[in-house]
Amino acid sequence: MITYKSPAEFEKMAIAGRCVARIHEEVQAASEPGVSLRELDAISAKILKEDGCTSSFLRYQGTFPATICASVNDQIVHGIPGDYELREGDVLSLDVGAIFEGFHGDAALTYGIGEVEPAVQQLIEVTERALWAGIDEVQHGARVGDIGAVIESSAEPYGYGVVKEYDGHGIGRQMHEQPQIFNHGRRGSGVRLKKGMAICIEPMFNLGTDATRVEPDGWTVVTADGSISAHFEHTIAITRSEEHTSELQSH
């Protein structure tokens, strides 16, 4: 079911979003060769406590064991931060979610550790541009297919695999609500966006195939061919019926 938020509820989501933004800033600053993913998760846990928030991810579905998803190289999403130590040339996709007074904020970034290969850097940049292209489509009266179409078309000139098994979503009292926000689609199709909705747009592009598989831990999603993946996400509020929107994070 699609839910609609009041201005007071959007403000709570914005507070959660600011916590998410702070986690991203401090974790990215600490992401250097030799630093373990578990250490990055500890930074997140500390900030959540300081900001009066809780994690959207910790104990999600009863089993996720950390406050962040840290996915490296061929890992697309839902990577569990353990003892792996970052290395020069790695690609880290960091997904963060926070809850303030029952309302969620959610965002993801991908970046290289030190220098990465030019093809990988291009993948990261194109995926981020696809996110902003999708955000530009969001307004009262638009349809979710408009977002998916522009994201998919952003990848086509480069031959990237567009991940279709995982997608964006509505957000509010639950981290994952309706509607689904696909990373592919046709303009003019799908659910119509309206004032009071909040959505997460999150393109995921792979250097190779769009096919995925889940690791034995039951969480970590990787590219089926071992190619590098990139993932970006923002939470967007539709706050006016006239035209545009506002982000619920500050980056």
Secondary structure, 3 states (H helix, E strand, C coil): CECCCCHHHHHHHHHHHHHHHHHHHHHHHHCCCCCEHHHHHHHHHHHHHHCCCEECCCCHHHCCCCCEEEEECCEEECCCCCCCECCCCCEEEEEEEEEECCEEEEEEEEEECCCCCHHHHHHHHHHHHHHHHHHHCCCCCCEHHHHHHHHHHHHHHHCCEECCCCCEEECCCCCCEEEEECCCCCCCCCCECCCCCEEEECCEEECCCCCEEECCCCCCEEECCCCCEEECEEEEECCCCCCCCEECCCC
